[in-house]
């Protein structure tokens, strides 16, 4: 009989809980936002990007090596 009311109450409580979690998480992240933290995150991102580019270059170099053991090798 009160199925819709029960689901509405459950959805409202879930939404309220999720909202509180997100707001608290955002507040915590805002407090941790310092110049040193931003610099550390930027340096980490730059290092990861350089590493990914290096791996990609290594893989592309390996693909371009001719295969000397093929049926048409001299």
C-alpha positions in Angstrom: 0.0 0.0 0.0 2.8 2.4 0.9 5.2 1.1 -1.6 5.7 4.4 -3.5 6.0 6.3 -0.2 8.7 3.8 1.0 10.7 4.1 -2.2 10.4 7.9 -2.1 11.7 8.0 1.4 14.5 5.6 0.6 15.5 7.6 -2.5 15.4 10.9 -0.5 17.5 9.5 2.2 20.0 8.1 -0.3 20.2 11.4 -2.2 20.7 13.3 1.1 23.5 10.9 2.2 25.2 11.1 -1.2 25.0 14.9 -1.2 26.5 15.2 2.3 29.3 12.8 1.3 30.1 14.9 -1.8 30.0 18.2 0.0 32.3 16.9 2.8 34.7 15.4 0.2 34.8 18.7 -1.7 35.5 20.6 1.5 38.3 18.3 2.4 39.8 18.6 -1.1 39.6 22.4 -0.9 41.5 22.5 2.4 44.2 20.3 0.9 44.6 22.7 -2.1 47.9 24.4 -1.3 50.6 25.7 -3.7 52.9 22.8 -2.7 50.1 20.3 -3.4 49.4 21.8 -6.8 53.1 21.8 -7.7 53.4 18.1 -6.6 50.4 17.1 -8.7 51.7 19.0 -11.7 55.1 17.4 -11.4 53.6 14.0 -11.1 51.4 14.6 -14.1 54.4 15.8 -16.2 56.4 12.7 -15.2 53.6 10.3 -16.1 53.1 12.1 -19.4 56.9 11.8 -20.2 56.9 8.2 -19.3 53.8 7.4 -21.5 55.4 9.2 -24.4 58.7 7.3 -23.9 56.8 3.9 -23.9 54.9 4.9 -27.0 58.1 5.8 -28.8 59.7 2.5 -27.8 56.7 0.5 -29.1 56.6 2.4 -32.4 60.3 1.8 -32.9 59.8 -1.9 -32.3 57.0 -2.0 -34.9 59.2 -0.5 -37.6 62.0 -3.1 -37.3 62.0 -5.2 -40.5 61.5 -8.9 -40.0 64.6 -10.7 -41.6 63.2 -14.2 -41.2 60.3 -13.9 -43.7 59.9 -16.1 -46.7 61.4 -13.4 -49.0 64.5 -12.8 -46.9 67.7 -13.0 -49.0 
